Amino acid sequence: MIQRFNKIPKTNDARRDLSEPKAKPLWLIGCITLVLGSLLLLQLMLHGHIGAVDEYDDGVYFASAMNLGHGVLPYKDFAFLQPPVILYLLLPATWFGNHFGTMFGLEVARSFIDLIPLCNVVLVGLVLRTRKTTSLLLGMGVMAFYEGTITSAQTVLIEPALCLFCLIAIVIIFWEQKLTSSMWRLSLGGISFGIAGATKLWAVFPFLIVAVILLRRSVGVSLRFVLATGLGFLIPIAPFLVTSPFSFFNQILFTQARRGFSGLTIFGRISSLSSELYIYHWDKVVGVLVAIVVLLTFISLSLKVIKNVGSSNWESIEVFGIGSTLIVGAILAVAPAYYYHYAGFVAPFCAFGIVGLFEYFTNSPLGLDDLQQRRRYRAKSQKVFVGALLAILVIGDFVGIFENPAAPIVPPVAKAAVQSLGCVVSDVPTVMILMNRLTTFTKGCPNVVDWNGQERVVDFGASGVASDASNPAFQKMVLSWFRSATTVVLGGAYPGVGPVAMRYLRANYRSTYNKSLGITIYSKL
């Protein structure tokens, strides 16, 4: 069996691949991060990030971090459907929110998230640092320019941080291109995987792949890795397990598991995972056909590699990358919910997997006839392939950035309609943050930051459905929020306000509709 993932043995000068120069990791890392940074800056400028209502989720995360900084605890005092590490990461930005206004604090948080993909590219480069130039360039380029990397960094979203902690774990345990034999490294990598799981539960998938591979060594080694991962998961969540253990698991696990099908359709999902969602938006039929070709090609080549690699290569970074891409991609494709930024989590595994496929199918041995000439021809062909692939990804990123409409800015007339004193209740937290009128951490004010999340907790995973308006527990909660507020801002397509709560609003508030934001502002009479 040919071990194609291994380097060509350096037996003598006649057999050495002199046509392939030694990789220069620092130079390549600098070039890739510069191009990625330019793309992210272009996205920030064209998409209208500064002062714009970009997302629902970013407002939830930043407002929850503001609450935590003021001692209002997630899971116990308000609903929060994600693990807590993202809140820890945003706490420094809340300092700016407290001293310079929440709008400024949110922009600091958005800028911070933009920096994380640059770190992720560096980490991929560290793992592939000893590979030939084309492999190193390919791996870092896929990590940097995969469509999900760009879209998940357009505001405060979890995927960049999730990839960061997973990549830290991968750097530690795959430092020598295959799973380390050092228990210290495995333990440290397990702790990092645990922190990744406390960022988003999806980290369990690559963790399980490593744990299963370690079973080939011994049950004891795999068990110690699992225990280290559990410790890494336990440390960040420990304060909330103490204060509200039932609510914690109910919100991040059971409520999320009960969510209905939402987000992109199956065709949109495979287009997103194929890094060509912009083609799907331009023409759905063409986008789906391209996605099917890309995915079938990747799957067929991956299965061939997995079938043919020798047993000694099961612990290689390539096999881990291929397996993680297939498993994580398949799970996301059929998950109850899938949104445009979810593909960002696939990027690092896809980078390692594609490098594995590239090296497997290009490192076949050559005969001695015209050896040097054939190697030079193959090296040039490889460079053309890598350059063309990265060019396609970068062009796709440019197209996606330019076709994405600019997010709406909060107009002065909307700010003027919100009372400057008293409590504000809203189902669009980002708007309140950009107005500097976030009151969820103010004593005596309702501390709801995730209206949709609270609906799901009370209504068994449902949100934005007719049952919310008739759910007695949720309607009682909504009415109590309205009675405590001087201003209510509603912008959801269906915020689940029942007839009793709506009658209270109309009887005690005057309403102003803002078309540019699609929100209705109710001010207490």
Secondary structure as UniProt FT lines:
FT   TURN            4..5
FT   TURN            13..15
FT   TURN            18..19
FT   HELIX           25..47
FT   TURN            50..51
FT   HELIX           57..69
FT   TURN            70..71
FT   TURN            75..77
FT   HELIX           85..100
FT   HELIX           102..127
FT   TURN            128..130
FT   HELIX           133..145
FT   HELIX           147..151
FT   TURN            152..153
FT   HELIX           159..173
FT   TURN            174..176
FT   HELIX           183..197
FT   TURN            198..199
FT   HELIX           201..203
FT   HELIX           204..215
FT   TURN            216..217
FT   HELIX           219..243
FT   HELIX           245..249
FT   HELIX           250..254
FT   HELIX           255..257
FT   STRAND          262..263
FT   HELIX           266..273
FT   TURN            274..275
FT   HELIX           277..282
FT   HELIX           284..308
FT   HELIX           311..313
FT   TURN            314..315
FT   HELIX           317..334
FT   STRAND          337..338
FT   HELIX           340..346
FT   HELIX           347..362
FT   TURN            369..370
FT   HELIX           371..403
FT   HELIX           412..417
FT   STRAND          424..426
FT   HELIX           429..434
FT   TURN            435..436
FT   TURN            440..441
FT   TURN            443..444
FT   HELIX           451..458
FT   TURN            459..461
FT   HELIX           466..469
FT   HELIX           472..484
FT   STRAND          487..490
FT   HELIX           499..508
FT   STRAND          509..514
FT   TURN            515..518
FT   STRAND          519..524
//
